[in-house]
Amino acid sequence: MYMNEQLLTNSVVSVQGNRRRGENPNGTKRRMRGLFVVAIVILIASICLSFIGGNSDAFAADTGSHLEQTVEVVKGDTLWGIASKYAGKGRNVRDYMYEVKKVNDLKSNVLQVGQVLVLP
């Protein structure tokens, strides 16, 4: 067909002339903008997930407080006796005693009559 050198050079100039000032032909700015948007979305998602899953221990502790079992100490009760009675089958009595002391913030094994113990 009829080709002219001016037509070829004008088309190249027009393609180059349509490019914005400072824009990279590879789209680096667009790629960086896309990465920035993805990073922001990931940040927002992680913050939302931390709020949703962050208080799971607090909710678990709150629901368990309504089902606490307590024992009132009477004359002759010992920590070992209470622990062996409520430890449950197959559970180590010493470990259960330690848990009872920990839950009730006891410093020793001495109990007082009328004292109320929370059982784990």
Secondary structure, DSSP 8 states (H G I E B T S, - for coil): ----HHHHHHHHHHHHHHS-TT--TT-HHHHHHHHHHHHHHHHHHHHHHHHHHTTHHHHHHHHHGGG-EEEE--TT--HHHHHHHHS-TT--HHHHHHHHHHHTT-SSS---TT-EEEE-
